[in-house]
Amino acid sequence: MRALARVLIDRSGAVPVAALDGEVDASNVAEVGAELRAVVDNRANGLVVDLTPTSYLDSAGINLLFALGDEMRTRQQTLRLAVAPGSPIGRMLSIASLDRAHPTYSSAAEALAAEPS
């Protein structure tokens, strides 16, 4: 059986990038959340979550990103999101105001190049 989502980690820079490939929903959000949280140590100034390869994100996934961003903010770290312009995922984040709560960029490279807020 194929997993609904894979968390692909790139640790080549100072800020880790976690690409969510596939579908994130209530059935796998706990596992995805655990993988994302494990990537961020106390020395990191942030995390980029790349949603460009994400094909589906339900309210459980959106709530995970809100919670993760809040947890990181309390540790003075920044959650940055990469979302393909005009994508259904981008529209969902806009409706939920997640794009206003956390910096959102059109690519992971753009998010990495941005100054931490």
VENURDA-V104857 format. One record per pair of residues at least 24 apart in sequence whose C-alpha atoms are under 10 Angstrom apart, sorted by the first residue. I is the first residue (numbers start at 1). J is the second residue. If there is no record, write none. Layout:
BEGIN
i,j
I,J
I,J
END
This chain:
BEGIN
i,j
3,28
4,28
4,55
4,56
5,29
5,31
5,32
5,53
5,54
5,55
5,56
6,31
6,32
6,35
6,54
7,31
7,32
7,33
7,35
7,36
7,49
7,50
8,35
8,36
8,49
8,50
9,35
9,36
9,39
9,48
9,49
9,50
10,39
10,48
11,39
13,112
14,43
14,44
14,45
14,46
14,47
14,112
15,39
15,40
15,43
15,44
15,45
15,46
15,47
15,48
15,78
15,111
15,112
15,116
16,40
16,41
16,44
16,45
16,46
16,47
16,48
16,49
16,112
17,46
17,47
17,48
17,49
17,50
17,80
17,81
17,82
17,108
17,109
17,111
17,112
18,47
18,48
18,49
18,50
18,51
18,81
18,82
18,108
19,48
19,49
19,50
19,51
19,52
19,53
19,54
19,81
19,82
19,108
20,49
20,50
20,51
20,52
20,53
20,54
20,55
20,56
20,57
21,50
21,51
21,52
21,53
21,54
21,55
21,56
22,51
22,52
22,53
22,54
22,55
22,56
22,57
23,53
23,54
23,55
23,56
23,57
23,58
23,61
24,54
24,55
24,56
24,57
24,58
24,59
24,60
24,61
24,62
24,64
25,56
25,57
25,58
25,59
25,60
25,61
25,62
25,64
26,57
26,58
26,59
26,60
26,61
26,64
27,60
28,60
28,61
29,57
29,58
29,59
29,60
29,61
29,62
29,63
29,64
30,60
30,61
30,64
32,61
32,64
33,61
33,64
33,65
33,67
33,68
36,64
36,65
36,68
37,68
37,71
37,72
40,72
40,77
41,77
42,72
42,75
42,76
42,77
43,77
44,75
44,76
44,77
44,78
45,72
45,75
45,76
45,77
45,78
45,79
45,116
45,117
46,72
46,73
46,75
46,76
46,77
46,78
46,79
46,80
46,112
46,116
46,117
47,72
47,77
47,78
47,79
47,80
47,81
47,111
47,112
48,78
48,79
48,80
48,81
48,82
48,103
48,104
48,105
48,107
48,108
48,109
48,111
48,112
49,79
49,80
49,81
49,82
49,83
49,104
49,107
49,108
49,111
50,80
50,81
50,82
50,83
50,84
50,104
50,105
50,106
50,107
50,108
50,109
50,111
51,81
51,82
51,83
51,84
51,87
51,89
51,90
51,106
51,107
51,108
52,81
52,82
52,83
52,84
52,85
52,87
52,89
52,90
52,106
52,107
52,108
53,82
53,83
53,84
53,89
54,83
54,84
54,87
54,88
54,89
55,87
55,88
55,89
56,88
56,89
56,92
57,88
57,89
57,92
57,93
58,89
58,92
59,92
59,93
59,96
62,89
62,92
62,93
62,96
62,97
62,98
63,96
63,98
65,93
65,98
65,102
66,96
66,97
66,98
66,101
66,102
69,98
69,101
69,102
70,101
70,102
73,102
76,117
77,116
77,117
78,102
78,103
78,116
78,117
79,103
79,104
79,111
79,116
79,117
80,104
80,105
80,108
80,110
80,111
80,112
80,114
80,116
80,117
81,105
81,106
81,107
81,108
81,110
81,111
81,112
82,106
82,107
82,108
82,109
82,110
82,111
82,112
83,107
83,108
83,111
84,108
END
